[in-house]
Each structure stands twice: as C-alpha cells, then as structure tokens.
Amino acid sequence: MSDWPDLAGRLEDGGHVLPVRVYYEDTDFTGIVYHGAYVRFFERARSDFLRLIGIHHREMAEGTHGASLAFAVKTMTLDFQKPARIDDVLEVHTSLAEYKGARIRLDQLIYRGEELLISAAVTVAIITSQGRPTRLPQVLSEKLVRHAPGENTDG
C-alpha cells in the first residue's frame, strides 16, 4: 500500500481503489470510526473514480461540455459489518453497477486488508444547475460507459 502512485487512488479491473487512513477526526470518543465519516470516504472515492476516468466536477459545473451540471446523491444504503479504528489503513473500492438515463448506480466497499467493513449502494442523479435531472453529455457518457459491467475497460 505504500507505493500508491497517485493521491486519487488507482483504476483497476472492475473499478477504482482509494486508500484512506483513519485519523482522529474520523473517530468518536472510543477511537472507532464515526458512521458519518464513512460517507465522506465514499464521496472521496466516487469523486476520484470519476476524475481518473476523465469526468471532472469543476468542468461539469462550469459547463465545459454544455450546460452546467452536477451530481446529486439520490439514494445511499449502507451496511455496517465491522468497525474501523484510528490509524487503520482502509481501501475504498468503487465500481459502476448501472448507468441509465440521468442515473448512475455505484457499488462501494471498504476493506481493512481482506476484511470487509462496510458496503454501500449509491445512486446519483445528474442534474442541471436548476436541479432538473438530465443525461450526461455524450463525451462524458462515453467515458463512463467504458466502466460499465461487462464492458472492456482496457485503453
């Protein structure tokens, strides 16, 4: 884990992996990760996954590819299995489960070594600056669809 080439994690076959160290600020008074911190870990991983495949939040907001767009979390289901603790090094795995219309569904898992700690199913909507659902511009859609289940993710 010490040879990560990029602060944004890395793309792997089937998705993205982001290393996260648990700091004091992530924990409650017992030294166990506070449940809300996991949501931040998942958000960072989703953002870095998109960044590494060429979909940038800033460009979307600025309207680089057309209208000003953003992602909004529509649903998030978390399944807490085991706690993480201060100083743990975790891996957040993100994979695209489904991309349809204005919705993207992602599966996210947090591991400590081989041990699964928490899983999340997240659906995000693509929205305009007025909050209306919309599709991604074609150029961004093509980048995302390359990582859809069953797609060839080489090159």
N, C-alpha and C positions, 0 to 999 in steps of 0.2 A: 504494500500500500504506500510505501514511502516514495515510489518512483512515478507518481501521477504526473503526467506531462502538462496538465492544464488545470487551472483553478476551476474551470467549468466541468470537470469530470471528463468522461470519455464515452464515445459511442461504441457499443458492442453489438454483436449479432443479436437482434431481437430488442434492442433498445439502448438505454443510456444508464450509466452508473456514476453517481456522485458521492465522493467521500465526505463525511461530516464528522467533526469531533464534537463531543458534548462538552460544553463549557458550563461554568457555574450559573450563568444567566439563563441556561436552558432548564435548570432543575428547580424542584421545590425544596423545602427545608430539609427533606430527608436525603437529598442527593440523587433522587430519581427524576428522570426527565418529566417535566410537566406536560400534560396531554396537549396543550396548545402549541408547544414547541415543535411537535411532530408536523403540524400543519405548515409551519414555516419551512421545515426541512423539505416537505413535499413540494411546496411552492418553488423553492430554490431549484430543486431537481427538474421540475417541469419547465421553468424558465431557461435553465441551462441546456436541457434537451432541445428545446426549440431553437435556441441560439446556435447550437452546434450543427443543426440541420439547415440553418440559414433563414430562420424566421425570427426577426428581431422586434421586440416590443416597441422600441423607440421609432423604428421605421414605420411600423403599423400605425402608431399614434400620430405621427407626422403626416401620414397619408402618402408615403413614398410610392405605394403601389395602387393608388386610387383614393378612396375615401379614408378618413381617419377611423381606425378600427382598434379594438381591444379584446382581450379575453376576459370573461366573467365566469367564475365558478357557479355552476347551476346546482350540482349535487356533489356530495362527498360522503362516502360511507367508510368509516374507519373500524378496523377490527384489531383491538389491542390484545396481544398474546403474552408478551413478556416485557418487563421494563428495561429501559436503558438507564445507565448511570453516568455520573460525572466522569469525565476523561475517557469514556468509551469512544472508539472509532467505529462509526457506522457506515454502511453503504446503502444509498437510496437508489433502488432500481426502478426505472420508469419505462413502460412500453405502451405503444399505441394499441389500444384494443379495438377501436372503431372510429371511423371518420365518415360522417354522413351529414350532408347539408351544412347547417350552421353549428353542428355539434361535434365535439371531439371527446371520446371517452378514453381515459388512460388508466392503466393498472400500475400501482406503485407499491413497492415492498421495501421495508427497512430491515436490514440484516446487521447483526453483530457477528462477524465471522460467518459461519454456516447456519447460525441460529436466526430464524425469522422472528422478529419482534412485533411488527405491526404491518398490516396491509391496508391499502386504500383503493377504492374505486372512485374515480373523479370524472365528472362530466363538465366540460367547459363549453360555453357558448361564445361564438364570435359575434361581437356587437358593434354597431356604429357608435359614433360619439353621442347620438341621441338615444342610445340604449336599445335599438332595434336589432333583432337577430339578422345576420346576413352570412353569406358564404365568403370564404377566403378568396382573394384574387387568384386567378389561375396560376400565376408564377409561384405563389406560396403554397397553393393546394398541391402542385406537382412535387414540391419538396417534402411535404408532409406524407403524401400517399406512398412515397418510396419506403416508408417505415411502417406501413400497414401490415397486419398479419398476412402471411403468405406471399408478401412481395419480396423481390430480390433487393437487398439493401447494399449490394456491392456497387461502388462507384456512383 
